[in-house]
Amino acid sequence: EWVPDRCLIVGRMPGLDGYEFLKRLREGSRTSSVPVLMLSARAGDYAAVEGLEAGADDYLVKPFAARELVARVRANLELARMRVETALRAAEAARLAELERIKSEFLNLASHEMRGPISVLRGYLGMIADGSLGELPTAVIGVLPILSAKVDRMNQLVSQMLEAARLEDGKLAFARDPLDVRAVVESAVSLIRPLLLG
């Protein structure tokens, strides 16, 4: 279905009144943002206000110069372009916000779901280490430190995922401790001085 990129409407027309036509144009989902310039023989502030309140973007009183009409049409086309760009930016911002929400929910869910199996693994590794499961082959006992380190690393990653999710949700509080800048500088100088003098 064709949609005009601009409309020139005469305020008073036989048959379908210009104001009624404008009302229908603004009610249409595909035509609501079409720039409209209303032309009318009715002069005065009240007539212009009535046209603008009806939904026109601009109001031009007859008679008018051709150059003024062209300038007004150009201005209205620029207005339409800005409307489209604003709507696209708003839609993109909404899409990004939704993606951020989904990512945050996934991080929360995944990290909580992984905590359970990690706890079970830690429990079994502890039972193996203290002999609760009976005597095991030397080869199995030899790999226990490696398995334990891997489980600890998984737990660390899960904690980082939770922190990232809380940070994005604004639920992570930062400690604001005072910093002794002089002590930090003196420490840095004491570390670097031997390298410079060496």
N, CA, C and O of each residue as an XYZ file, in Angstrom:
792
protein
N       0.842     -1.191      0.000
C       0.000      0.000      0.000
C       0.879      1.243      0.000
O       1.794      1.362      0.815
N       0.601      2.163     -0.912
C       1.401      3.371     -1.049
C       1.113      4.348      0.083
O      -0.038      4.562      0.463
N       2.181      4.935      0.613
C       2.047      5.951      1.664
C       2.774      7.199      1.186
O       3.941      7.108      0.805
N       2.121      8.373      1.191
C       2.779      9.597      0.713
C       3.907     10.013      1.648
O       3.866      9.736      2.847
N       4.930     10.690      1.083
C       6.007     11.185      1.941
C       5.693     12.570      2.489
O       6.399     13.060      3.370
N       4.619     13.219      1.967
C       4.159     14.505      2.487
C       2.749     14.747      1.953
O       2.336     14.149      0.960
N       2.017     15.639      2.634
C       0.662     15.973      2.191
C       0.438     17.477      2.268
O       0.815     18.129      3.241
N      -0.189     18.020      1.209
C      -0.690     19.394      1.221
C      -2.209     19.293      1.306
O      -2.843     18.710      0.427
N      -2.790     19.852      2.353
C      -4.233     19.740      2.565
C      -4.844     21.134      2.588
O      -4.335     22.039      3.250
N      -5.919     21.290      1.870
C      -6.676     22.541      1.911
C      -7.668     22.440      3.062
O      -8.392     21.451      3.185
N      -7.697     23.474      3.909
C      -8.529     23.437      5.110
C      -9.995     23.170      4.839
O     -10.606     22.313      5.478
N     -10.561     23.902      3.892
C     -11.977     23.719      3.570
C     -12.086     23.165      2.158
O     -11.700     23.817      1.188
N     -12.626     21.936      2.057
C     -12.788     21.302      0.751
C     -14.219     20.814      0.619
O     -14.857     20.495      1.623
N     -14.741     20.750     -0.613
C     -16.095     20.191     -0.791
C     -16.069     18.687     -0.542
O     -15.072     18.028     -0.838
N     -17.106     18.165     -0.026
C     -17.157     16.722      0.254
C     -16.459     16.419      1.560
O     -17.031     16.611      2.632
N     -15.206     15.939      1.480
C     -14.438     15.601      2.683
C     -13.683     16.833      3.160
O     -12.805     17.345      2.465
N     -14.028     17.295      4.328
C     -13.388     18.469      4.914
C     -11.906     18.189      5.182
O     -11.535     17.077      5.559
N     -11.048     19.230      4.977
C      -9.612     19.060      5.187
C      -9.258     18.628      6.596
O      -8.326     17.849      6.793
N      -9.993     19.125      7.576
C      -9.741     18.773      8.974
C     -10.106     17.311      9.246
O      -9.420     16.621     10.001
N     -11.188     16.849      8.624
C     -11.596     15.450      8.785
C     -10.596     14.524      8.098
O     -10.273     13.451      8.608
N     -10.106     14.959      6.922
C      -9.107     14.177      6.200
C      -7.829     14.050      7.035
O      -7.227     12.980      7.123
N      -7.431     15.183      7.650
C      -6.233     15.184      8.504
C      -6.412     14.259      9.704
O      -5.484     13.548     10.090
N      -7.601     14.271     10.288
C      -7.891     13.407     11.436
C      -7.726     11.932     11.049
O      -7.118     11.153     11.785
N      -8.280     11.556      9.872
C      -8.169     10.166      9.417
C      -6.720      9.795      9.112
O      -6.288      8.670      9.363
N      -5.987     10.750      8.573
C      -4.570     10.521      8.256
C      -3.779     10.229      9.533
O      -2.953      9.316      9.566
N      -4.040     11.009     10.577
C      -3.317     10.835     11.842
C      -3.730      9.560     12.574
O      -2.948      9.021     13.357
N      -4.930      9.077     12.333
C      -5.397      7.854     12.993
C      -4.848      6.591     12.339
O      -4.832      5.531     12.964
N      -4.401      6.689     11.095
C      -3.862      5.529     10.385
C      -2.487      5.151     10.900
O      -1.643      6.025     11.100
N      -2.246      3.872     11.117
C      -0.959      3.426     11.666
C       0.199      3.721     10.716
O       1.311      3.995     11.169
N      -0.044      3.670      9.401
C       1.028      3.889      8.422
C       1.149      5.342      8.005
O       2.163      5.734      7.426
N       0.128      6.154      8.289
C       0.154      7.550      7.834
C       0.233      8.552      8.983
O       0.214      9.761      8.753
N       0.320      8.065     10.202
C       0.275      8.974     11.356
C       1.448      9.945     11.409
O       1.328     11.030     11.977
N       2.589      9.563     10.817
C       3.764     10.443     10.901
C       4.054     11.177      9.594
O       5.094     11.823      9.467
N       3.142     11.084      8.618
C       3.342     11.801      7.344
C       3.272     13.303      7.613
O       2.310     13.768      8.225
N       4.278     14.080      7.165
C       4.234     15.528      7.390
C       3.102     16.176      6.585
O       2.913     15.886      5.404
N       2.364     17.051      7.249
C       1.209     17.685      6.624
C       1.339     19.202      6.690
O       1.567     19.783      7.751
N       1.186     19.823      5.528
C       1.146     21.279      5.432
C      -0.283     21.651      5.047
O      -0.770     21.261      3.985
N      -0.950     22.409      5.917
C      -2.340     22.793      5.643
C      -2.376     24.168      5.008
O      -1.769     25.116      5.506
N      -3.094     24.263      3.900
C      -3.286     25.520      3.191
C      -4.701     26.005      3.465
O      -5.656     25.233      3.380
N      -4.833     27.291      3.795
C      -6.162     27.795      4.118
C      -6.260     29.278      3.795
O      -5.269     30.008      3.830
N      -7.478     29.708      3.478
C      -7.736     31.131      3.239
C      -8.025     31.842      4.559
O      -8.095     33.070      4.609
N      -8.191     31.060      5.627
C      -8.495     31.654      6.939
C      -7.221     32.161      7.585
O      -6.318     31.379      7.881
N      -7.144     33.439      7.801
C      -5.955     34.047      8.408
C      -6.189     34.221      9.902
O      -7.284     33.983     10.412
N      -5.142     34.637     10.582
C      -5.247     34.910     12.013
C      -4.666     33.796     12.861
O      -4.569     32.643     12.441
N      -4.278     34.182     14.079
C      -3.644     33.233     14.997
C      -4.570     32.069     15.341
O      -4.116     30.928     15.441
N      -5.876     32.346     15.527
C      -6.795     31.289     15.943
C      -6.896     30.209     14.870
O      -6.917     29.019     15.186
N      -6.958     30.617     13.609
C      -7.065     29.660     12.503
C      -5.826     28.783     12.431
O      -5.921     27.573     12.224
N      -4.649     29.409     12.607
C      -3.394     28.647     12.569
C      -3.329     27.662     13.728
O      -2.933     26.511     13.549
N      -3.715     28.110     14.904
C      -3.700     27.235     16.083
C      -4.659     26.069     15.892
O      -4.349     24.937     16.261
N      -5.831     26.348     15.312
C      -6.813     25.299     15.066
C      -6.252     24.240     14.118
O      -6.454     23.043     14.324
N      -5.547     24.687     13.077
C      -4.939     23.749     12.129
C      -3.848     22.912     12.761
O      -3.761     21.707     12.526
N      -3.011     23.557     13.569
C      -1.908     22.834     14.231
C      -2.443     21.862     15.278
O      -1.932     20.751     15.421
N      -3.473     22.284     16.009
C      -4.067     21.394     17.013
C      -4.752     20.195     16.362
O      -4.862     19.130     16.970
N      -5.211     20.374     15.124
C      -5.856     19.268     14.412
C      -4.839     18.221     13.966
O      -5.207     17.107     13.592
N      -3.534     18.595     14.010
C      -2.505     17.617     13.656
C      -1.617     18.011     12.496
O      -0.745     17.242     12.090
N      -1.832     19.226     11.947
C      -0.971     19.693     10.863
C       0.402     20.050     11.426
O       0.512     20.517     12.560
N       1.442     19.829     10.633
C       2.794     20.208     11.058
C       3.073     21.677     10.772
O       3.914     22.296     11.423
N       2.365     22.228      9.800
C       2.560     23.628      9.431
C       1.257     24.157      8.850
O       0.414     23.385      8.392
N       1.096     25.482      8.871
C      -0.140     26.116      8.419
C       0.249     27.314      7.579
O       1.000     28.177      8.033
N      -0.260     27.374      6.354
C       0.098     28.456      5.436
C      -1.177     29.117      4.926
O      -2.087     28.455      4.427
N      -1.216     30.453      5.066
C      -2.407     31.209      4.679
C      -2.291     31.663      3.227
O      -1.255     32.175      2.802
N      -3.378     31.465      2.472
C      -3.432     31.951      1.096
C      -3.745     33.450      1.106
O      -4.454     33.920      1.996
N      -3.238     34.195      0.147
C      -2.296     33.793     -0.906
C      -0.875     33.731     -0.354
O      -0.562     34.419      0.617
N      -0.023     32.928     -0.953
C       1.361     32.791     -0.504
C       2.276     32.740     -1.724
O       1.837     32.442     -2.835
N       3.545     33.034     -1.500
C       4.531     32.997     -2.580
C       4.962     31.555     -2.811
O       4.998     30.753     -1.878
N       5.287     31.234     -4.047
C       5.724     29.872     -4.391
C       6.975     29.490     -3.615
O       7.113     28.346     -3.181
N       7.895     30.449     -3.438
C       9.147     30.164     -2.716
C       8.863     29.807     -1.261
O       9.526     28.940     -0.691
N       7.874     30.475     -0.657
C       7.527     30.163      0.736
C       6.955     28.751      0.830
O       7.278     28.010      1.759
N       6.107     28.375     -0.129
C       5.533     27.035     -0.131
C       6.631     25.975     -0.253
O       6.623     24.980      0.472
N       7.571     26.193     -1.171
C       8.679     25.239     -1.353
C       9.511     25.138     -0.079
O       9.893     24.041      0.328
N       9.790     26.274      0.550
C      10.589     26.276      1.789
C       9.866     25.526      2.905
O      10.489     24.779      3.658
N       8.554     25.724      3.011
C       7.789     25.031      4.053
C       7.763     23.517      3.795
O       7.885     22.724      4.729
N       7.605     23.123      2.522
C       7.588     21.693      2.184
C       8.926     21.065      2.529
O       8.966     19.969      3.090
N      10.039     21.748      2.200
C      11.374     21.235      2.534
C      11.532     21.058      4.037
O      12.052     20.045      4.505
N      11.074     22.061      4.789
C      11.186     21.992      6.258
C      10.384     20.815      6.802
O      10.828     20.138      7.729
N       9.215     20.568      6.234
C       8.392     19.461      6.693
C       8.992     18.112      6.336
O       8.860     17.154      7.098
N       9.654     18.023      5.177
C      10.331     16.772      4.809
C      11.492     16.499      5.761
O      11.731     15.353      6.139
N      12.209     17.546      6.147
C      13.302     17.386      7.120
C      12.752     16.945      8.468
O      13.350     16.118      9.156
N      11.606     17.508      8.836
C      10.951     17.113     10.086
C      10.575     15.630     10.050
O      10.752     14.911     11.033
N      10.058     15.188      8.914
C       9.684     13.774      8.772
C      10.906     12.881      8.880
O      10.854     11.830      9.519
N      12.015     13.294      8.254
C      13.250     12.509      8.324
C      13.721     12.385      9.768
O      14.133     11.310     10.204
N      13.658     13.493     10.508
C      14.076     13.473     11.913
C      13.163     12.576     12.743
O      13.626     11.894     13.658
N      11.864     12.574     12.426
C      10.924     11.703     13.147
C      11.282     10.234     12.941
O      11.297      9.440     13.882
N      11.571      9.895     11.677
C      11.912      8.505     11.361
C      13.195      8.101     12.085
O      13.270      7.017     12.663
N      14.208      8.977     12.053
C      15.479      8.676     12.722
C      15.282      8.507     14.220
O      15.864      7.609     14.828
N      14.468      9.363     14.815
C      14.192      9.273     16.258
C      13.483      7.962     16.597
O      13.807      7.306     17.587
N      12.513      7.594     15.761
C      11.784      6.337     15.994
C      12.716      5.134     15.862
O      12.622      4.184     16.639
N      13.622      5.178     14.870
C      14.571      4.077     14.674
C      15.525      3.977     15.856
O      15.830      2.879     16.322
N      15.999      5.134     16.347
C      16.908      5.128     17.510
C      16.202      4.583     18.741
O      16.783      3.819     19.512
N      14.938      4.980     18.924
C      14.172      4.491     20.080
C      13.970      2.980     19.992
O      14.076      2.272     20.993
N      13.676      2.492     18.779
C      13.479      1.047     18.589
C      14.775      0.289     18.844
O      14.761     -0.786     19.442
N      15.898      0.848     18.390
C      17.196      0.202     18.596
C      17.566      0.183     20.079
O      18.090     -0.808     20.586
N      17.282      1.303     20.773
C      17.557      1.362     22.211
C      16.717      0.338     22.968
O      17.201     -0.314     23.893
N      15.452      0.204     22.566
C      14.568     -0.783     23.214
C      15.064     -2.200     22.954
O      15.025     -3.048     23.845
N      15.536     -2.458     21.721
C      16.042     -3.794     21.377
C      17.297     -4.118     22.187
O      17.448     -5.235     22.683
N      18.202     -3.134     22.323
C      19.427     -3.346     23.104
C      19.116     -3.569     24.578
O      19.738     -4.403     25.235
N      18.148     -2.815     25.089
C      17.751     -2.984     26.490
C      17.183     -4.383     26.728
O      17.449     -5.005     27.756
N      16.394     -4.870     25.758
C      15.828     -6.212     25.876
C      16.920     -7.270     25.828
O      16.872     -8.246     26.577
N      17.913     -7.083     24.947
C      19.041     -8.028     24.863
C      19.844     -8.042     26.160
O      20.279     -9.099     26.617
N      20.039     -6.855     26.753
C      20.755     -6.761     28.030
C      19.994     -7.485     29.133
O      20.586     -8.158     29.976
N      18.661     -7.334     29.113
C      17.833     -8.019     30.115
C      17.936     -9.537     29.969
O      18.058    -10.259     30.959
N      17.886    -10.012     28.719
C      17.979    -11.454     28.463
C      19.342    -11.976     28.893
O      19.438    -13.043     29.499
N      20.410    -11.215     28.577
C      21.755    -11.636     28.955
C      21.910    -11.709     30.463
O      22.497    -12.654     30.991
N      21.377    -10.702     31.158
C      21.463    -10.670     32.615
C      20.708    -11.848     33.232
O      21.194    -12.483     34.168
N      19.502    -12.138     32.694
C      18.728    -13.278     33.191
C      19.468    -14.593     32.952
O      19.472    -15.479     33.806
N      20.101    -14.708     31.763
C      20.847    -15.926     31.453
C      22.026    -16.105     32.407
O      22.255    -17.203     32.914
N      22.782    -15.017     32.653
C      23.929    -15.109     33.559
C      23.492    -15.533     34.951
O      24.132    -16.373     35.583
N      22.390    -14.943     35.427
C      21.872    -15.302     36.753
C      21.445    -16.762     36.809
O      21.808    -17.496     37.728
N      20.667    -17.170     35.808
C      20.147    -18.537     35.795
C      21.272    -19.552     35.650
O      21.328    -20.537     36.387
N      22.182    -19.304     34.682
C      23.268    -20.251     34.426
C      24.170    -20.396     35.649
O      24.551    -21.508     36.017
N      24.508    -19.278     36.272
C      25.406    -19.355     37.422
C      24.757    -20.072     38.603
O      25.416    -20.836     39.308
N      23.465    -19.825     38.816
C      22.777    -20.524     39.914
C      22.637    -22.021     39.619
O      22.799    -22.852     40.514
N      22.338    -22.358     38.370
C      22.197    -23.759     37.982
C      23.518    -24.521     38.099
O      23.521    -25.712     38.408
N      24.632    -23.844     37.854
C      25.945    -24.501     37.910
C      26.449    -24.675     39.335
O      27.271    -25.549     39.611
N      25.949    -23.834     40.241
C      26.394    -23.934     41.641
C      26.083    -25.308     42.240
O      26.887    -25.860     42.992
N      24.911    -25.854     41.901
C      24.510    -27.154     42.456
C      25.458    -28.274     42.080
O      25.977    -28.942     42.975
N      25.719    -28.522     40.770
C      26.650    -29.589     40.382
C      28.055    -29.385     40.933
O      28.736    -30.355     41.265
N      28.497    -28.132     41.032
C      29.839    -27.865     41.568
C      29.907    -28.289     43.035
O      30.900    -28.868     43.473
N      28.845    -27.997     43.792
C      28.811    -28.396     45.208
C      28.855    -29.912     45.344
O      29.536    -30.446     46.219
N      28.115    -30.609     44.459
C      28.120    -32.078     44.487
C      29.515    -32.608     44.183
O      30.009    -33.495     44.878
N      30.149    -32.070     43.153
C      31.514    -32.498     42.797
C      32.477    -32.272     43.956
O      33.299    -33.134     44.271
N      32.368    -31.116     44.580
C      33.251    -30.824     45.717
C      33.035    -31.829     46.844
O      33.984    -32.296     47.474
N      31.764    -32.151     47.083
C      31.457    -33.115     48.137
C      32.071    -34.482     47.858
O      32.675    -35.083     48.747
N      31.920    -34.979     46.628
C      32.498    -36.282     46.267
C      34.018    -36.259     46.325
O      34.643    -37.220     46.775
N      34.617    -35.151     45.865
C      36.085    -35.054     45.915
C      36.574    -35.081     47.366
O      37.601    -35.686     47.673
N      35.825    -34.415     48.254
C      36.182    -34.436     49.670
C      36.067    -35.832     50.258
O      36.916    -36.249     51.046
N      35.010    -36.563     49.875
C      34.815    -37.929     50.364
C      35.912    -38.867     49.853
O      36.374    -39.753     50.572
N      36.320    -38.654     48.599
C      37.405    -39.474     48.048
C      38.699    -39.181     48.785
O      39.451    -40.090     49.137
N      38.951    -37.873     49.017
C      40.200    -37.465     49.667
C      40.299    -37.992     51.095
O      41.382    -38.390     51.525
N      39.182    -38.003     51.847
C      39.274    -38.452     53.247
C      39.005    -39.953     53.404
O      38.944    -40.458     54.524
N      38.842    -40.666     52.279
C      38.702    -42.119     52.336
C      37.313    -42.616     52.650
O      37.136    -43.805     52.912
N      36.305    -41.733     52.632
C      34.934    -42.141     52.950
C      34.379    -43.152     51.958
O      33.483    -43.924     52.298
N      34.896    -43.156     50.748
C      34.406    -44.077     49.716
C      35.251    -45.347     49.614
O      35.154    -46.101     48.645
N      36.065    -45.561     50.615
C      36.918    -46.756     50.602
C      38.239    -46.486     49.900
O      38.535    -45.372     49.466
N      39.008    -47.544     49.810
C      40.331    -47.400     49.198
C      40.203    -47.355     47.680
O      39.477    -48.141     47.072
N      40.930    -46.411     47.088
C      40.882    -46.226     45.648
C      42.251    -46.452     45.036
O      43.260    -46.354     45.734
N      42.305    -46.752     43.743
C      43.598    -46.944     43.088
C      44.464    -45.689     43.181
O      43.955    -44.570     43.248
N      45.764    -45.894     43.184
C      46.716    -44.786     43.288
C      46.537    -43.796     42.148
O      46.683    -42.589     42.342
N      46.220    -44.303     40.952
C      46.043    -43.431     39.791
C      44.898    -42.437     40.022
O      44.995    -41.269     39.646
N      43.807    -42.916     40.649
C      42.662    -42.035     40.923
C      43.050    -40.983     41.952
O      42.737    -39.804     41.788
N      43.724    -41.404     43.005
C      44.158    -40.475     44.059
C      45.107    -39.430     43.491
O      45.106    -38.280     43.930
N      45.920    -39.831     42.508
C      46.888    -38.909     41.912
C      46.249    -37.762     41.145
O      46.815    -36.672     41.058
N      45.061    -38.013     40.587
C      44.419    -36.939     39.811
C      43.491    -36.062     40.652
O      42.929    -35.093     40.143
N      43.328    -36.394     41.934
C      42.437    -35.613     42.792
C      42.808    -34.131     42.859
O      41.921    -33.283     42.761
N      44.115    -33.783     43.026
C      44.461    -32.353     43.067
C      44.093    -31.621     41.774
O      43.680    -30.462     41.807
N      44.246    -32.298     40.644
C      43.911    -31.678     39.357
C      42.406    -31.436     39.273
O      41.956    -30.356     38.889
N      41.623    -32.485     39.647
C      40.168    -32.341     39.626
C      39.691    -31.254     40.579
O      38.798    -30.471     40.254
N      40.292    -31.218     41.741
C      39.919    -30.216     42.744
C      40.208    -28.805     42.245
O      39.404    -27.895     42.448
N      41.361    -28.621     41.589
C      41.724    -27.309     41.041
C      40.739    -26.894     39.950
O      40.367    -25.724     39.858
N      40.315    -27.861     39.115
C      39.368    -27.556     38.038
C      38.003    -27.152     38.604
O      37.361    -26.227     38.105
N      37.576    -27.853     39.642
C      36.295    -27.519     40.279
C      36.366    -26.134     40.914
O      35.416    -25.356     40.824
N      37.503    -25.826     41.562
C      37.677    -24.490     42.153
C      37.633    -23.413     41.071
O      37.063    -22.342     41.277
N      38.235    -23.700     39.924
C      38.229    -22.740     38.817
C      36.815    -22.537     38.282
O      36.422    -21.413     37.971
N      36.053    -23.622     38.175
C      34.659    -23.511     37.741
C      33.860    -22.660     38.723
O      33.052    -21.826     38.315
N      34.084    -22.872     40.002
C      33.374    -22.109     41.024
C      33.726    -20.624     40.936
O      32.874    -19.755     41.119
N      34.995    -20.356     40.653
C      35.449    -18.970     40.502
C      34.757    -18.306     39.299
O      34.327    -17.155     39.382
N      34.656    -19.038     38.192
C      33.998    -18.504     37.000
C      32.516    -18.230     37.250
O      31.976    -17.224     36.791
N      31.868    -19.131     37.981
C      30.458    -18.946     38.309
C      30.273    -17.705     39.175
O      29.328    -16.940     38.980
N      31.177    -17.508     40.133
C      31.115    -16.314     40.989
C      31.277    -15.051     40.161
O      30.591    -14.057     40.400
N      32.192    -15.084     39.177
C      32.394    -13.931     38.307
C      31.149    -13.656     37.453
O      30.790    -12.503     37.214
N      30.499    -14.733     36.998
C      29.260    -14.565     36.228
C      28.181    -13.898     37.077
O      27.469    -13.010     36.605
N      28.066    -14.331     38.327
C      27.075    -13.735     39.230
C      27.386    -12.266     39.490
O      26.486    -11.427     39.507
N      28.671    -11.960     39.694
C      29.070    -10.569     39.930
C      28.760     -9.708     38.716
O      28.291     -8.579     38.856
N      29.022    -10.245     37.508
C      28.732     -9.507     36.279
C      27.236     -9.231     36.160
O      26.829     -8.133     35.780
N      26.417    -10.239     36.490
C      24.967    -10.069     36.424
C      24.497     -9.026     37.439
O      23.657     -8.182     37.127
N      25.039     -9.090     38.644
C      24.649     -8.116     39.677
C      25.101     -6.708     39.314
O      24.396     -5.732     39.570
N      26.292     -6.616     38.712
C      26.820     -5.316     38.297
C      25.914     -4.683     37.251
O      25.619     -3.490     37.322
N      25.468     -5.484     36.273
C      24.597     -4.967     35.224
C      23.219     -4.615     35.762
O      22.568     -3.703     35.253
N      22.768     -5.331     36.788
C      21.465     -5.023     37.397
C      21.556     -3.887     38.399
O      20.537     -3.432     38.921
N      22.776     -3.423     38.673
C      22.968     -2.356     39.648
C      22.824     -2.831     41.079
O      22.553     -2.032     41.976
N      23.006     -4.139     41.304
C      22.836     -4.704     42.650
C      24.166     -4.937     43.359
O      24.193     -5.401     44.499
N      25.276     -4.612     42.680
C      26.585     -4.855     43.271
C      27.105     -3.551     43.854
O      27.254     -2.557     43.144
N      27.378     -3.565     45.149
C      27.872     -2.353     45.816
C      29.395     -2.351     45.844
O      30.025     -3.373     46.115
N      29.972     -1.198     45.562
C      31.423     -1.050     45.598
C      31.837     -0.432     46.930
O      31.209      0.503     47.428
N      32.905     -0.979     47.487
C      33.446     -0.408     48.725
C      34.265      0.819     48.367
O      35.138      0.751     47.502
N      33.995      1.939     49.021
C      34.711      3.180     48.744
C      35.608      3.511     49.925
O      35.268      4.336     50.773
N      36.766      2.848     49.963
C      37.707      3.072     51.047
C      38.639      4.231     50.685
O      38.948      4.437     49.511
N      39.084      4.981     51.683
C      40.033      6.075     51.400
C      41.364      5.508     50.902
O      41.797      4.441     51.338
N      42.001      6.229     49.993
C      43.265      5.791     49.401
C      44.373      6.763     49.774
O      44.254      7.971     49.564
N      45.453      6.220     50.330
C      46.623      7.036     50.654
C      47.503      7.113     49.412
O      48.330      6.233     49.171
N      47.321      8.163     48.630
C      48.035      8.315     47.359
C      49.535      8.413     47.592
O      50.319      7.862     46.819
N      49.935      9.100     48.637
C      51.367      9.265     48.915
C      52.037      7.908     49.158
O      53.138      7.660     48.666
N      51.373      7.039     49.913
C      51.934      5.712     50.188
C      52.046      4.898     48.909
O      53.019      4.167     48.723
N      51.055      5.018     48.023
C      51.087      4.293     46.753
C      52.249      4.769     45.893
O      52.961      3.954     45.305
N      52.446      6.081     45.816
C      53.544      6.643     45.011
C      54.889      6.241     45.584
O      55.795      5.860     44.843
N      55.026      6.326     46.908
C      56.302      5.953     47.546
C      56.620      4.477     47.305
O      57.776      4.117     47.082
N      55.597      3.627     47.350
C      55.799      2.203     47.094
C      56.247      1.966     45.657
O      57.139      1.157     45.405
N      55.625      2.676     44.714
C      55.998      2.529     43.302
C      57.420      2.996     43.065
O      58.172      2.372     42.316
N      57.792      4.112     43.713
C      59.158      4.649     43.552
C      60.187      3.691     44.127
O      61.255      3.498     43.546
N      59.870      3.092     45.263
C      60.830      2.160     45.895
C      61.033      0.908     45.030
O      62.106      0.304     45.050
N      59.996      0.521     44.269
C      60.137     -0.638     43.373
C      60.939     -0.297     42.122
O      61.702     -1.122     41.618
N      60.760      0.913     41.632
C      61.411      1.305     40.376
C      62.848      1.802     40.582
O      63.689      1.637     39.699
N      63.138      2.416     41.754
C      64.465      3.019     41.988
C      65.624      2.061     41.744
O      66.589      2.456     41.090
N      65.581      0.797     42.244
C      66.712     -0.099     41.992
C      66.946     -0.352     40.503
O      68.086     -0.523     40.072
N      65.880     -0.373     39.729
C      66.015     -0.600     38.284
C      66.683      0.585     37.613
O      67.468      0.423     36.678
N      66.361      1.797     38.104
C      66.947      3.002     37.508
C      68.410      3.185     37.912
O      69.240      3.604     37.105
N      68.713      2.864     39.173
C      70.067      3.048     39.683
C      70.989      1.876     39.330
O      72.211      2.020     39.299
N      70.378      0.706     39.063
C      71.154     -0.508     38.801
C      71.964     -0.405     37.558
O      72.671     -1.347     37.202
